[in-house]
Amino acid sequence: MHGGPRHHLPERIDAALEAELRSLIRFAPLHLPAALDAIAAATARFPGVPQDSMASPTSSSSPRSESGWEGISGTTADMKELLQRRASDSRAELAVQVFVLSCLKAIGGFAAVLGGLDTLVFTGGIGENAAEVRAEICARLRYLGLVIDAAANASGRSLISANGSACAVWVVPTDEERIIARHARTVLEKCL
């Protein structure tokens, strides 16, 4: 849920927060209305049970079909589908490359600020599951001395950096549901 500039941590939803979230619908028109409707339905069904909000660090100011990977590809925002179609669909290829470049910009920025990289971690849906994307990103980071083991990357191993790489490269599974549950528990414990 997009919480705007003031709400980026989980918090209990009250009338004031709900009103503020409603004022932010233009920033996440596909997500906020549905999330707020779900909150209203849960509140109506379970009166007195605290509802909490988990802010999302990303948002879209225009409908999904007109922005992001779906807007670029013209068909989908699903990276798995984009990777499958990239050889025969130039717009799918472009969407993949936009993602790779955005990752490279972020990693390059951190490398510049930190004076290099000791460890690079891939996680989340794409980071965990798209060996092809990891390989493309890492190939463009060779100037940092980063080298991956292609077989390790393709086989799903956790440590994918090659012997002699200046930077360790890991693939770390994430458990987003567990993190959300922990945040919800923290908020609820404060309410009780």
Backbone bond lengths (Angstrom), bond angles and torsions (degrees), N, CA, C in turn:
res aa  C-N    CA-C-N  psi(-1)  N-CA   C-N-CA  omega(-1)  CA-C   N-CA-C  phi
1 M - - - 1.442 - - 1.518 107.67 -
2 H 1.323 117.59 133.29 1.452 122.04 179.06 1.521 108.49 -79.07
3 G 1.324 115.80 122.28 1.459 120.73 -178.56 1.505 114.26 -105.59
4 G 1.323 116.46 8.47 1.458 119.09 -179.49 1.516 111.28 68.42
5 P 1.337 117.02 -169.17 1.460 120.40 -175.30 1.531 114.34 -73.40
6 R 1.322 117.88 -15.61 1.469 120.14 -176.00 1.520 114.06 -100.43
7 H 1.314 118.44 -17.60 1.459 120.97 -173.70 1.526 109.96 -124.02
8 H 1.313 116.42 92.92 1.461 120.49 -178.78 1.521 112.34 -123.03
9 L 1.333 116.73 5.40 1.458 122.28 175.92 1.521 108.86 -122.85
10 P 1.322 117.86 159.00 1.463 119.55 177.07 1.525 109.98 -62.26
11 E 1.301 116.64 140.18 1.461 120.39 176.86 1.525 110.17 -153.87
12 R 1.344 114.86 157.73 1.461 120.53 179.60 1.520 109.20 -70.45
13 I 1.322 115.12 137.97 1.458 120.09 -179.09 1.518 109.52 -90.32
14 D 1.321 114.33 124.06 1.464 120.90 173.04 1.532 106.58 -122.93
15 A 1.321 116.81 -177.56 1.464 120.38 -175.78 1.529 111.54 -60.90
16 A 1.338 117.11 -39.23 1.468 120.28 -178.97 1.526 111.08 -65.94
17 L 1.327 117.27 -44.46 1.459 120.31 179.62 1.523 110.38 -66.10
18 E 1.322 116.86 -41.40 1.463 119.25 179.11 1.520 110.72 -60.66
19 A 1.336 117.34 -42.23 1.464 120.86 178.50 1.529 110.85 -63.65
20 E 1.328 116.35 -40.58 1.457 119.43 178.93 1.532 110.72 -66.03
21 L 1.326 116.84 -41.13 1.459 119.98 177.99 1.526 111.14 -63.01
22 R 1.330 116.38 -38.79 1.468 119.12 177.92 1.527 111.16 -61.85
23 S 1.340 116.76 -32.59 1.469 119.71 179.25 1.530 111.97 -71.60
24 L 1.328 117.57 -12.47 1.465 122.30 -178.44 1.529 113.47 -99.55
25 I 1.335 116.98 3.94 1.467 120.79 -176.02 1.525 112.35 -54.26
26 R 1.308 117.58 -33.82 1.474 119.47 -178.29 1.529 112.29 -62.48
27 F 1.339 118.09 -21.73 1.457 121.14 -179.94 1.534 112.56 -84.80
28 A 1.312 117.41 -20.99 1.469 121.42 178.79 1.529 108.45 -145.49
29 P 1.339 116.30 67.11 1.464 120.10 -172.49 1.517 115.25 -65.46
30 L 1.307 117.99 -20.33 1.455 119.53 179.42 1.521 112.08 -91.20
31 H 1.323 117.39 -23.93 1.457 120.74 -173.49 1.525 113.84 -101.84
32 L 1.320 116.56 -47.86 1.464 119.31 -174.05 1.526 114.36 -61.90
33 P 1.323 119.80 -47.26 1.474 117.74 -179.38 1.534 112.44 -56.77
34 A 1.323 116.67 -44.25 1.470 119.80 179.89 1.519 111.14 -65.60
35 A 1.321 117.29 -41.22 1.472 120.54 179.50 1.520 110.55 -65.22
36 L 1.327 116.84 -42.41 1.465 119.73 179.32 1.526 111.31 -67.87
37 D 1.323 117.35 -36.35 1.474 119.87 174.98 1.523 110.95 -63.77
38 A 1.328 116.97 -39.68 1.474 120.83 178.03 1.526 110.46 -64.05
39 I 1.307 116.65 -41.01 1.480 120.86 177.78 1.516 110.12 -63.12
40 A 1.329 116.83 -44.96 1.472 120.48 179.72 1.530 110.72 -62.60
41 A 1.333 116.74 -41.37 1.461 120.25 179.39 1.525 110.92 -65.91
42 A 1.314 117.39 -42.39 1.468 120.61 178.90 1.515 111.41 -66.00
43 T 1.318 116.58 -38.93 1.467 120.91 178.56 1.526 110.50 -65.42
44 A 1.335 116.59 -41.55 1.467 120.33 179.00 1.534 111.09 -67.02
45 R 1.315 116.73 -39.56 1.468 121.22 -177.69 1.528 112.39 -76.56
46 F 1.327 116.03 -34.27 1.466 121.26 -177.11 1.525 109.97 -127.28
47 P 1.334 117.75 69.13 1.456 119.61 -178.31 1.532 110.66 -61.09
48 G 1.315 114.91 140.78 1.461 119.74 178.83 1.515 114.19 88.51
49 V 1.336 117.88 -13.54 1.465 120.36 176.95 1.522 107.15 -86.88
50 P 1.332 117.42 124.07 1.465 119.71 -177.52 1.527 111.91 -62.30
51 Q 1.314 114.80 140.20 1.461 121.16 173.69 1.513 106.45 -106.66
52 D 1.330 117.29 143.23 1.456 118.46 176.84 1.510 110.27 -128.33
53 S 1.316 113.15 158.18 1.451 122.24 -175.10 1.513 109.47 -114.76
54 M 1.330 115.19 136.95 1.457 120.24 174.28 1.512 106.81 -116.94
55 A 1.319 116.28 113.34 1.453 121.03 -178.16 1.517 110.51 -73.08
56 S 1.313 115.22 150.18 1.462 121.61 177.23 1.512 109.03 -108.97
57 P 1.334 118.06 139.06 1.453 119.25 -179.47 1.514 113.98 -75.57
58 T 1.325 117.94 -7.06 1.457 119.61 -178.09 1.509 110.22 -120.78
59 S 1.296 115.46 155.39 1.457 120.30 177.54 1.513 108.72 -153.04
60 S 1.302 114.32 172.62 1.450 120.72 176.92 1.510 107.44 -134.94
61 S 1.313 116.97 133.68 1.448 119.22 -179.95 1.513 111.74 -94.98
62 S 1.321 117.48 2.32 1.449 120.39 176.48 1.522 108.13 -139.55
63 P 1.315 116.39 160.69 1.460 118.83 -178.24 1.531 112.50 -54.31
64 R 1.325 116.20 145.48 1.454 122.46 -174.58 1.520 112.95 -54.81
65 S 1.311 116.02 -37.65 1.459 118.19 -177.04 1.523 112.44 -69.26
66 E 1.321 117.99 -11.32 1.454 121.07 -179.49 1.517 112.29 -110.47
67 S 1.334 117.87 2.81 1.454 119.44 -176.33 1.516 110.52 -141.74
68 G 1.316 115.79 174.48 1.450 121.28 176.52 1.517 112.33 61.44
69 W 1.316 114.95 -158.81 1.466 120.41 -177.03 1.523 111.69 -62.60
70 E 1.327 116.96 -36.05 1.465 118.91 179.57 1.520 110.54 -65.83
71 G 1.319 116.20 -39.27 1.464 119.69 177.58 1.522 111.79 -65.58
72 I 1.326 115.84 -39.42 1.464 120.13 179.92 1.526 110.70 -70.35
73 S 1.334 115.94 -48.32 1.471 119.48 -176.22 1.522 112.08 -75.26
74 G 1.315 116.36 -26.78 1.459 120.17 -176.90 1.512 113.43 81.16
75 T 1.344 116.98 -1.17 1.461 118.87 -176.28 1.523 114.55 -134.71
76 T 1.332 118.16 -44.11 1.457 119.23 -171.51 1.526 111.47 -154.52
77 A 1.321 115.31 157.47 1.461 121.72 172.50 1.523 110.46 -106.25
78 D 1.315 117.42 3.11 1.465 122.06 -177.97 1.527 109.94 -80.25
79 M 1.342 116.18 114.19 1.461 120.17 -176.12 1.527 111.86 -60.93
80 K 1.308 117.83 -36.90 1.470 119.73 179.34 1.530 110.34 -59.27
81 E 1.324 116.71 -44.88 1.473 120.27 178.55 1.527 111.01 -66.76
82 L 1.325 116.63 -40.07 1.461 119.54 179.54 1.524 110.95 -61.62
83 L 1.332 116.41 -41.86 1.462 120.12 179.19 1.521 111.39 -64.92
84 Q 1.327 116.65 -37.15 1.468 120.31 179.42 1.526 111.52 -67.19
85 R 1.328 117.17 -31.94 1.460 121.13 -173.96 1.522 114.41 -99.05
86 R 1.315 117.22 -6.77 1.459 119.39 -170.66 1.529 114.21 -60.06
87 A 1.315 119.08 -33.53 1.470 121.61 -178.00 1.525 112.18 -66.93
88 S 1.317 117.17 -29.85 1.461 120.62 -176.78 1.527 113.81 -112.08
89 D 1.324 117.17 -0.77 1.463 120.93 -175.46 1.528 108.41 -134.43
90 S 1.328 116.11 106.05 1.467 120.55 -175.84 1.532 112.38 -62.87
91 R 1.329 116.82 -30.06 1.472 118.29 179.12 1.528 111.46 -74.22
92 A 1.333 117.56 -33.37 1.462 120.19 174.22 1.526 109.22 -66.03
93 E 1.324 117.15 -42.34 1.472 121.86 176.68 1.523 110.49 -59.20
94 L 1.323 116.56 -43.20 1.458 120.36 179.46 1.531 111.12 -62.62
95 A 1.323 117.38 -42.08 1.466 120.86 179.06 1.531 110.93 -61.96
96 V 1.326 117.00 -41.78 1.473 120.54 177.60 1.524 109.41 -62.99
97 Q 1.324 117.24 -45.34 1.458 120.41 -178.71 1.530 112.35 -65.05
98 V 1.321 117.30 -35.46 1.469 120.25 175.89 1.528 109.69 -62.26
99 F 1.331 116.85 -41.77 1.462 120.03 177.66 1.526 110.59 -63.36
100 V 1.323 116.95 -48.25 1.468 121.12 -179.35 1.529 110.08 -59.01
101 L 1.312 117.04 -45.36 1.469 120.26 -179.92 1.520 112.12 -64.68
102 S 1.322 117.54 -37.51 1.467 118.90 178.46 1.530 110.65 -66.28
103 C 1.330 116.79 -36.86 1.472 120.11 175.38 1.518 110.56 -65.40
104 L 1.333 117.05 -43.98 1.454 121.25 -179.80 1.527 111.73 -62.39
105 K 1.325 116.43 -38.85 1.467 119.38 177.37 1.523 110.89 -62.51
106 A 1.317 117.16 -44.16 1.468 120.54 -179.30 1.526 110.62 -66.56
107 I 1.332 116.95 -47.00 1.465 120.53 -179.49 1.526 110.25 -64.21
108 G 1.325 116.79 -43.34 1.463 120.51 178.57 1.513 112.36 -61.71
109 G 1.327 116.09 -38.08 1.463 119.94 177.49 1.517 111.71 -64.02
110 F 1.328 115.88 -45.01 1.465 119.28 177.52 1.527 111.03 -64.19
111 A 1.325 116.72 -41.31 1.464 119.93 -179.76 1.531 110.59 -61.81
112 A 1.320 116.63 -39.69 1.463 120.16 178.96 1.527 111.24 -65.13
113 V 1.317 116.58 -45.38 1.465 120.58 -179.22 1.524 111.59 -67.10
114 L 1.328 116.31 -38.66 1.469 121.21 -176.11 1.531 113.18 -87.66
115 G 1.314 117.61 -8.53 1.455 120.37 -177.99 1.513 112.69 77.24
116 G 1.306 117.89 27.60 1.457 123.07 -179.40 1.513 110.44 126.19
117 L 1.310 116.05 -174.14 1.457 121.76 179.78 1.516 109.95 -128.07
118 D 1.308 116.69 136.67 1.467 121.68 171.18 1.520 110.05 -95.85
119 T 1.355 115.21 -38.16 1.460 121.64 -175.86 1.520 108.97 -144.08
120 L 1.309 116.11 138.56 1.462 122.64 173.36 1.519 106.55 -121.99
121 V 1.339 116.36 127.87 1.461 121.08 -177.49 1.523 109.24 -117.90
122 F 1.325 115.97 128.22 1.461 122.65 171.88 1.521 107.02 -101.28
123 T 1.322 116.53 132.74 1.463 120.60 179.43 1.521 109.02 -150.05
124 G 1.293 118.00 -179.29 1.457 121.58 -178.97 1.522 110.78 76.22
125 G 1.308 116.34 -179.89 1.462 121.44 -174.53 1.511 114.55 -54.32
126 I 1.333 117.81 -54.24 1.454 120.76 -177.95 1.525 110.20 -74.38
127 G 1.323 116.54 -45.52 1.456 120.14 -179.49 1.516 113.40 -57.71
128 E 1.325 115.71 -37.97 1.469 120.31 -179.79 1.516 113.40 -80.05
129 N 1.323 117.28 -33.60 1.463 120.42 -166.05 1.520 116.28 -112.65
130 A 1.304 118.40 -7.89 1.469 119.60 -174.97 1.527 110.74 -113.94
131 A 1.332 115.97 81.94 1.467 121.27 179.94 1.521 111.31 -57.62
132 E 1.311 116.30 -36.18 1.464 121.30 -179.61 1.530 110.83 -61.86
133 V 1.318 116.68 -41.95 1.464 120.94 179.19 1.529 109.93 -68.70
134 R 1.335 116.69 -43.56 1.480 119.37 177.60 1.525 110.10 -57.64
135 A 1.325 116.47 -43.90 1.464 120.68 -178.74 1.526 111.25 -62.13
136 E 1.322 117.24 -42.30 1.465 120.46 -179.77 1.522 111.30 -65.66
137 I 1.317 115.96 -42.39 1.470 119.46 179.29 1.528 109.59 -63.47
138 C 1.308 116.59 -48.70 1.470 120.58 -176.68 1.520 112.41 -65.93
139 A 1.319 117.85 -35.61 1.464 120.61 178.74 1.529 110.71 -60.45
140 R 1.315 116.58 -33.47 1.467 120.98 -178.75 1.527 111.93 -84.91
141 L 1.341 117.25 -1.70 1.465 121.80 177.94 1.529 112.10 -107.48
142 R 1.311 116.60 13.35 1.477 120.39 179.39 1.527 111.50 -59.56
143 Y 1.325 118.12 -28.64 1.464 120.58 179.62 1.525 111.72 -61.60
144 L 1.333 116.87 -18.14 1.465 121.77 176.19 1.530 111.44 -91.36
145 G 1.316 116.92 2.45 1.456 120.74 -177.69 1.512 113.01 83.67
146 L 1.310 116.38 12.20 1.464 122.29 -177.88 1.527 109.35 -86.56
147 V 1.314 115.63 125.59 1.462 121.38 178.64 1.523 108.00 -136.66
148 I 1.331 116.61 133.13 1.466 118.31 177.65 1.520 110.13 -106.39
149 D 1.307 114.17 158.40 1.460 123.31 175.00 1.527 105.65 -89.67
150 A 1.320 116.79 110.29 1.472 121.30 -175.03 1.529 111.89 -57.51
151 A 1.325 117.27 -39.95 1.467 120.21 -179.53 1.526 110.72 -67.48
152 A 1.314 117.03 -41.44 1.471 120.59 178.80 1.524 110.15 -64.48
153 N 1.333 116.41 -41.29 1.459 120.89 178.88 1.522 110.99 -62.67
154 A 1.316 117.50 -45.24 1.468 121.76 -178.03 1.518 112.69 -71.31
155 S 1.334 117.19 -27.85 1.470 120.06 -174.52 1.524 113.87 -85.61
156 G 1.305 117.29 -8.26 1.456 119.24 178.71 1.520 114.41 87.53
157 R 1.322 117.69 16.54 1.459 119.88 177.17 1.519 110.10 -69.50
158 S 1.307 116.03 159.11 1.466 121.21 -179.56 1.518 112.35 -75.22
159 L 1.320 117.54 -47.28 1.465 121.38 178.55 1.518 107.61 -94.00
160 I 1.336 116.19 115.95 1.458 119.37 -174.99 1.522 112.80 -114.74
161 S 1.326 118.73 -0.59 1.462 119.70 177.68 1.521 109.61 -72.71
162 A 1.326 114.87 148.05 1.462 121.07 179.41 1.520 109.53 -80.85
163 N 1.329 116.41 157.43 1.461 120.34 173.07 1.523 107.98 -57.46
164 G 1.318 116.24 135.51 1.454 120.60 179.78 1.512 114.71 87.83
165 S 1.330 118.43 -4.36 1.462 121.04 177.23 1.524 108.72 -64.91
166 A 1.322 116.69 139.16 1.463 121.29 179.26 1.526 111.72 -72.44
167 C 1.303 116.88 -10.60 1.461 122.38 -175.67 1.530 108.70 -138.61
168 A 1.320 116.35 132.02 1.468 120.08 174.15 1.525 108.40 -74.97
169 V 1.318 116.77 136.73 1.472 121.40 179.37 1.526 107.59 -122.43
170 W 1.314 114.85 122.25 1.464 122.20 -176.15 1.516 110.96 -120.30
171 V 1.330 115.58 150.93 1.461 123.40 169.04 1.519 105.09 -114.67
172 V 1.333 115.86 116.39 1.463 121.13 -173.97 1.529 109.11 -119.70
173 P 1.333 117.22 120.34 1.470 119.58 177.32 1.527 110.90 -62.59
174 T 1.304 115.58 146.73 1.454 120.38 176.59 1.519 109.05 -115.07
175 D 1.299 116.27 153.37 1.457 122.03 177.85 1.528 107.16 -126.87
176 E 1.342 114.80 78.13 1.459 120.51 -175.00 1.525 112.61 -60.32
177 E 1.330 116.51 -37.03 1.461 119.53 -179.57 1.527 110.59 -62.88
178 R 1.329 116.99 -39.70 1.465 120.66 178.88 1.535 110.39 -64.42
179 I 1.320 117.10 -42.06 1.462 121.07 179.46 1.524 110.09 -63.37
180 I 1.322 117.31 -44.39 1.467 120.77 178.05 1.523 109.77 -61.78
181 A 1.326 117.45 -43.18 1.470 121.01 178.94 1.525 110.89 -61.80
182 R 1.323 117.92 -41.30 1.471 120.45 178.29 1.516 111.22 -62.79
183 H 1.325 116.44 -43.91 1.469 119.92 178.79 1.529 110.55 -63.22
184 A 1.330 116.17 -42.82 1.472 120.01 178.75 1.526 110.58 -61.97
185 R 1.333 117.11 -42.63 1.468 120.53 178.40 1.528 110.59 -60.92
186 T 1.319 117.69 -42.76 1.468 121.45 179.27 1.515 111.28 -60.23
187 V 1.327 115.74 -45.46 1.466 119.90 179.14 1.532 110.29 -63.55
188 L 1.329 116.66 -45.91 1.464 119.93 -178.99 1.515 112.43 -64.38
189 E 1.337 117.68 -37.68 1.465 120.02 177.85 1.512 111.51 -63.25
190 K 1.326 117.94 -33.43 1.466 121.28 176.89 1.523 111.64 -69.90
191 C 1.344 115.92 -26.86 1.470 121.21 -177.90 1.523 112.32 -81.25
192 L 1.309 117.86 -23.07 1.454 121.30 -174.65 1.504 113.04 -89.26
